[in-house]
Amino acid sequence: MKKNLAAMAAALLLAGVGAAAAEDIIVQPEQETVIKEYVKKQPLASVKVPGVELNIGTALPDTVELHEVPNVKYRYTVIDDRTVIVDPGTHKIIKIIQ
């Protein structure tokens, strides 16, 4: 029984580390510069997303349209007059740039 508890505790600890690492996506400064310049040239209308707080790691609903930036794997959108960079695979906010 004690071995099972230890194994379960280890598995939960490792799962937590994996989840934390997934949240820690770093946008390289070069990519951020490219995104900022593109956003200035391609302004979007701001949208409201009721019930969603704009925080790093917050998953946006699939109904929020994400826009491409050429040669960058991330997407962006403007919510409440703030430009957010989003991981298109998870729809999670990875950076708030305005």
Z-matrix of the N, CA and C atoms (Angstrom, degrees):
N
C 1 1.450
C 2 1.529 1 111.27
N 3 1.358 2 116.25 1 -43.88
C 4 1.453 3 119.95 2 -179.27
C 5 1.528 4 110.53 3 -64.48
N 6 1.352 5 117.36 4 -35.67
C 7 1.469 6 120.29 5 178.59
C 8 1.519 7 110.42 6 -64.61
N 9 1.333 8 115.96 7 -40.19
C 10 1.464 9 119.53 8 178.77
C 11 1.528 10 111.23 9 -64.02
N 12 1.315 11 116.78 10 -41.48
C 13 1.464 12 120.18 11 178.98
C 14 1.520 13 110.58 12 -64.62
N 15 1.313 14 117.08 13 -41.40
C 16 1.460 15 120.41 14 179.30
C 17 1.525 16 110.49 15 -64.66
N 18 1.322 17 116.83 16 -41.41
C 19 1.466 18 120.79 17 178.96
C 20 1.522 19 110.54 18 -64.76
N 21 1.333 20 116.51 19 -41.69
C 22 1.458 21 120.19 20 179.11
C 23 1.530 22 110.68 21 -65.11
N 24 1.319 23 117.05 22 -41.68
C 25 1.461 24 120.68 23 179.54
C 26 1.525 25 110.51 24 -63.37
N 27 1.325 26 116.73 25 -41.91
C 28 1.462 27 120.99 26 178.94
C 29 1.531 28 110.36 27 -63.91
N 30 1.316 29 116.85 28 -42.64
C 31 1.463 30 120.86 29 -179.91
C 32 1.531 31 110.62 30 -63.48
N 33 1.324 32 117.24 31 -42.27
C 34 1.465 33 120.66 32 178.60
C 35 1.523 34 111.20 33 -65.60
N 36 1.325 35 116.32 34 -39.47
C 37 1.459 36 119.90 35 178.40
C 38 1.523 37 110.74 36 -62.95
N 39 1.325 38 116.62 37 -45.70
C 40 1.461 39 120.63 38 179.30
C 41 1.525 40 111.08 39 -65.33
N 42 1.308 41 117.77 40 -38.88
C 43 1.467 42 121.03 41 178.86
C 44 1.522 43 109.80 42 -63.39
N 45 1.318 44 117.77 43 -39.85
C 46 1.453 45 121.54 44 178.19
C 47 1.512 46 111.83 45 -64.56
N 48 1.329 47 117.34 46 -39.30
C 49 1.461 48 121.35 47 177.96
C 50 1.517 49 109.54 48 -64.70
N 51 1.321 50 117.45 49 -42.66
C 52 1.464 51 121.08 50 178.68
C 53 1.510 52 111.82 51 -63.19
N 54 1.304 53 117.04 52 -41.13
C 55 1.462 54 120.54 53 179.73
C 56 1.523 55 110.61 54 -67.04
N 57 1.324 56 116.84 55 -39.70
C 58 1.460 57 119.46 56 178.81
C 59 1.518 58 110.42 57 -65.40
N 60 1.330 59 117.23 58 -40.54
C 61 1.466 60 120.46 59 179.92
C 62 1.521 61 110.77 60 -63.82
N 63 1.318 62 117.15 61 -36.01
C 64 1.466 63 120.69 62 179.65
C 65 1.531 64 110.71 63 -65.33
N 66 1.327 65 117.68 64 -30.70
C 67 1.460 66 121.63 65 -179.92
C 68 1.536 67 111.37 66 -75.42
N 69 1.323 68 117.29 67 -23.75
C 70 1.461 69 121.97 68 -173.17
C 71 1.520 70 112.32 69 -90.88
N 72 1.311 71 117.47 70 59.73
C 73 1.457 72 121.47 71 175.98
C 74 1.519 73 107.14 72 -85.82
N 75 1.308 74 115.42 73 128.88
C 76 1.458 75 120.30 74 -177.90
C 77 1.520 76 109.13 75 -108.78
N 78 1.319 77 115.24 76 124.22
C 79 1.460 78 120.91 77 175.50
C 80 1.523 79 106.53 78 -85.53
N 81 1.317 80 116.13 79 119.89
C 82 1.459 81 120.77 80 -179.50
C 83 1.532 82 109.66 81 -63.51
N 84 1.334 83 117.15 82 147.33
C 85 1.470 84 119.91 83 -178.71
C 86 1.527 85 113.52 84 -55.03
N 87 1.336 86 117.07 85 -37.36
C 88 1.466 87 119.30 86 179.06
C 89 1.524 88 110.97 87 -63.17
N 90 1.355 89 115.58 88 -42.75
C 91 1.462 90 119.86 89 179.46
C 92 1.525 91 110.71 90 -65.16
N 93 1.322 92 116.30 91 -40.90
C 94 1.461 93 119.73 92 179.96
C 95 1.530 94 110.57 93 -62.52
N 96 1.327 95 116.77 94 -40.28
C 97 1.463 96 120.92 95 178.07
C 98 1.520 97 110.68 96 -62.70
N 99 1.330 98 116.75 97 -45.53
C 100 1.469 99 121.44 98 178.48
C 101 1.524 100 109.91 99 -59.62
N 102 1.315 101 116.44 100 -44.95
C 103 1.467 102 120.77 101 -178.92
C 104 1.528 103 110.37 102 -63.81
N 105 1.329 104 117.67 103 -46.87
C 106 1.468 105 120.92 104 -179.10
C 107 1.526 106 111.34 105 -59.72
N 108 1.334 107 116.91 106 -43.55
C 109 1.462 108 120.47 107 179.75
C 110 1.531 109 111.02 108 -65.56
N 111 1.329 110 116.66 109 -40.31
C 112 1.460 111 120.68 110 179.84
C 113 1.529 112 110.69 111 -66.09
N 114 1.319 113 116.22 112 -42.29
C 115 1.469 114 121.04 113 -179.12
C 116 1.528 115 110.44 114 -62.04
N 117 1.329 116 117.63 115 -37.92
C 118 1.464 117 120.51 116 177.97
C 119 1.525 118 111.35 117 -63.79
N 120 1.332 119 116.34 118 -36.55
C 121 1.464 120 121.08 119 -178.59
C 122 1.527 121 112.49 120 -81.84
N 123 1.322 122 116.97 121 -23.99
C 124 1.468 123 122.67 122 -177.23
C 125 1.534 124 110.03 123 -124.45
N 126 1.319 125 118.14 124 64.14
C 127 1.466 126 119.15 125 -176.55
C 128 1.525 127 111.98 126 -64.78
N 129 1.305 128 114.03 127 145.13
C 130 1.466 129 121.21 128 178.35
C 131 1.527 130 109.33 129 -114.53
N 132 1.302 131 115.18 130 153.73
C 133 1.459 132 119.74 131 171.81
C 134 1.525 133 107.84 132 -72.24
N 135 1.302 134 115.82 133 140.18
C 136 1.453 135 120.98 134 177.98
C 137 1.525 136 109.78 135 -73.06
N 138 1.326 137 115.72 136 142.04
C 139 1.463 138 120.53 137 176.98
C 140 1.525 139 109.03 138 -117.07
N 141 1.299 140 114.92 139 159.79
C 142 1.463 141 121.59 140 174.59
C 143 1.520 142 107.73 141 -106.05
N 144 1.326 143 116.04 142 137.68
C 145 1.455 144 121.12 143 176.24
C 146 1.529 145 106.82 144 -126.68
N 147 1.332 146 116.83 145 92.56
C 148 1.462 147 120.71 146 -177.06
C 149 1.533 148 112.06 147 -56.83
N 150 1.323 149 114.89 148 136.81
C 151 1.460 150 120.40 149 175.44
C 152 1.518 151 114.85 150 81.89
N 153 1.334 152 118.10 151 3.97
C 154 1.461 153 120.91 152 -179.63
C 155 1.518 154 108.76 153 -113.38
N 156 1.347 155 115.30 154 124.46
C 157 1.453 156 120.54 155 175.40
C 158 1.522 157 108.48 156 -91.01
N 159 1.306 158 116.81 157 136.25
C 160 1.462 159 120.96 158 179.90
C 161 1.523 160 110.05 159 -82.77
N 162 1.310 161 114.78 160 93.62
C 163 1.454 162 122.34 161 178.00
C 164 1.518 163 108.78 162 -135.74
N 165 1.316 164 116.38 163 153.26
C 166 1.458 165 120.57 164 173.88
C 167 1.528 166 107.54 165 -59.47
N 168 1.327 167 116.03 166 131.24
C 169 1.465 168 120.73 167 179.43
C 170 1.515 169 114.37 168 94.66
N 171 1.325 170 117.99 169 -12.18
C 172 1.461 171 120.55 170 178.12
C 173 1.522 172 109.08 171 -70.82
N 174 1.324 173 116.34 172 130.22
C 175 1.468 174 121.16 173 177.11
C 176 1.521 175 109.07 174 -86.50
N 177 1.316 176 115.12 175 127.69
C 178 1.466 177 120.22 176 177.18
C 179 1.520 178 109.31 177 -85.17
N 180 1.317 179 117.92 178 148.30
C 181 1.463 180 120.60 179 176.81
C 182 1.535 181 110.27 180 -60.84
N 183 1.320 182 116.01 181 151.15
C 184 1.468 183 120.87 182 178.86
C 185 1.524 184 112.34 183 -61.79
N 186 1.311 185 117.12 184 -16.95
C 187 1.467 186 120.58 185 -179.58
C 188 1.529 187 112.63 186 -75.83
N 189 1.341 188 117.10 187 -14.11
C 190 1.469 189 120.65 188 178.63
C 191 1.526 190 107.80 189 -78.09
N 192 1.329 191 115.51 190 122.55
C 193 1.462 192 120.66 191 -179.30
C 194 1.527 193 110.00 192 -75.98
N 195 1.336 194 115.58 193 126.50
C 196 1.464 195 121.80 194 177.59
C 197 1.517 196 108.43 195 -102.72
N 198 1.316 197 116.28 196 142.03
C 199 1.460 198 121.88 197 -175.20
C 200 1.524 199 110.39 198 -114.16
N 201 1.316 200 114.94 199 139.51
C 202 1.463 201 121.69 200 -177.79
C 203 1.514 202 111.53 201 -77.00
N 204 1.319 203 113.88 202 151.76
C 205 1.459 204 122.98 203 168.48
C 206 1.527 205 104.36 204 -120.05
N 207 1.333 206 118.48 205 124.09
C 208 1.460 207 119.74 206 -177.98
C 209 1.539 208 112.29 207 -55.06
N 210 1.317 209 115.12 208 134.92
C 211 1.463 210 123.18 209 176.43
C 212 1.523 211 114.92 210 66.77
N 213 1.321 212 117.39 211 18.30
C 214 1.467 213 122.16 212 176.33
C 215 1.514 214 107.04 213 -128.46
N 216 1.333 215 116.21 214 135.67
C 217 1.470 216 118.34 215 -176.46
C 218 1.520 217 113.94 216 -77.51
N 219 1.330 218 117.28 217 -15.12
C 220 1.455 219 120.19 218 -179.41
C 221 1.519 220 111.15 219 -90.22
N 222 1.308 221 116.68 220 166.56
C 223 1.451 222 122.98 221 178.52
C 224 1.528 223 108.19 222 -119.85
N 225 1.323 224 115.76 223 170.49
C 226 1.463 225 118.87 224 177.81
C 227 1.515 226 110.33 225 -140.13
N 228 1.313 227 113.97 226 161.53
C 229 1.449 228 122.37 227 172.81
C 230 1.520 229 107.28 228 -155.35
N 231 1.324 230 116.82 229 168.86
C 232 1.462 231 121.23 230 178.63
C 233 1.523 232 107.84 231 -120.17
N 234 1.318 233 114.48 232 120.13
C 235 1.467 234 121.40 233 -179.71
C 236 1.524 235 107.35 234 -126.03
N 237 1.321 236 116.18 235 129.03
C 238 1.476 237 121.49 236 -179.96
C 239 1.527 238 111.51 237 51.18
N 240 1.333 239 115.84 238 42.92
C 241 1.467 240 123.51 239 178.61
C 242 1.526 241 113.57 240 63.26
N 243 1.325 242 116.97 241 21.92
C 244 1.463 243 121.53 242 176.98
C 245 1.530 244 108.49 243 -123.43
N 246 1.324 245 116.09 244 129.61
C 247 1.461 246 120.49 245 178.75
C 248 1.515 247 108.45 246 -83.17
N 249 1.313 248 115.50 247 128.32
C 250 1.460 249 120.27 248 179.66
C 251 1.527 250 109.74 249 -121.71
N 252 1.322 251 115.04 250 142.04
C 253 1.456 252 122.08 251 175.57
C 254 1.519 253 106.40 252 -97.70
N 255 1.332 254 115.25 253 133.57
C 256 1.458 255 120.91 254 -171.15
C 257 1.523 256 110.06 255 -127.71
N 258 1.332 257 116.03 256 140.83
C 259 1.463 258 121.65 257 171.86
C 260 1.526 259 106.40 258 -77.40
N 261 1.344 260 118.55 259 116.77
C 262 1.462 261 119.81 260 -175.11
C 263 1.534 262 113.76 261 -66.92
N 264 1.314 263 117.45 262 -22.02
C 265 1.466 264 120.17 263 179.82
C 266 1.511 265 113.35 264 -74.79
N 267 1.328 266 116.67 265 -34.53
C 268 1.462 267 121.15 266 -176.45
C 269 1.526 268 113.31 267 -112.28
N 270 1.328 269 116.77 268 -12.57
C 271 1.470 270 123.24 269 -174.67
C 272 1.526 271 111.69 270 63.81
N 273 1.334 272 117.79 271 20.06
C 274 1.465 273 120.77 272 179.49
C 275 1.527 274 109.83 273 -90.05
N 276 1.321 275 113.93 274 142.67
C 277 1.459 276 120.61 275 176.00
C 278 1.523 277 108.10 276 -71.96
N 279 1.338 278 115.81 277 127.74
C 280 1.463 279 118.76 278 178.95
C 281 1.523 280 112.50 279 -112.36
N 282 1.337 281 116.75 280 -13.95
C 283 1.463 282 119.74 281 178.72
C 284 1.525 283 108.02 282 -163.16
N 285 1.314 284 115.69 283 140.82
C 286 1.457 285 122.48 284 174.20
C 287 1.523 286 105.21 285 -112.75
N 288 1.341 287 116.77 286 118.59
C 289 1.463 288 118.33 287 -173.33
C 290 1.522 289 113.61 288 -107.34
N 291 1.321 290 118.82 289 -6.21
C 292 1.464 291 120.48 290 176.71
C 293 1.497 292 108.95 291 -145.32
